[in-house]
Amino acid sequence: MPAKNHLNPQQIEKLQQALREEKKANIREKILILLLLNDGKTQSKIADFLGCSVNKVSGASHFGKYIKLKVDR
């Protein structure tokens, strides 16, 4: 699990913008998971909050590596 505040302010801003603008629900959910992980929420707390499995939350952290590359551009 990423450490709290692992994203810089520019990355957070871009992810929040993407969260507002993304049309695909599954992508919005992954972005939300990344932001919640950045806030220091545990994977189990996020899974409870979203009503999904911990495996899904864990998988979103791998998506984070992909999206981070796009956000850093």
N, C-alpha and C positions, 0 to 999 in steps of 0.2 A: 504494500500500500504506500502511495506517495506520502511524503511528509507534509505536515500542515504548511501552508504558504509556499508551496513549491513552484507556483506560477508567479510571474512578475505582473505588475499592474497592467501592462500593455496586453499581455496574454489574456488576463481576466476580462479586460474590456472587449477584446475581440471574441472571446467565447460567449460573453453575455450578449453581444450583438448577434452572433450566430444562433444562439438559443432563441432569440426573438424572431429571427428571419427564416430559420430553417423550416421547411415544409414537412419533411419526413419525421414522423414521431419517434422512430427508433434512433435517429441521429440526435434529436433534441434530448432524448433520455440519456444518451451517452454523454452529451455535453453537460447536462445537469449533474450526472454522477461525477464527472471530473471536477466541477465547481464545488460540489459537496465534499469530495475528498480533499480538495484544497482548503476547505474550511475546517478540516480536521475531524470530520465525521468518520466513523468506522464503517467498514463495508457492511457489517450486519445491521447497523442503524440505518444506513441508506437503503438496504434491501427492505427493511421493515417499512420505512417511510414511503418507498415507491411501490411496495407490494410485489416485489420480484425476488428472484433467488440471489444468494450471495455470489454464486457462480456468474450470474449476469453482470453484477457489479464488478467482480474481479476481471471479467472480460473487457469491460469498458476501460479499464486502466491500460490495456494493450492498445485500444483504440486511441487512448491519450497520446501514445508515442507517435501515431500517425497524424493526429490532428495538431499536435504541438509543432510538427514540421510545417504544416500549412499556416499555423498562426504566427510562427516566427518570420514568415516571409514579409 
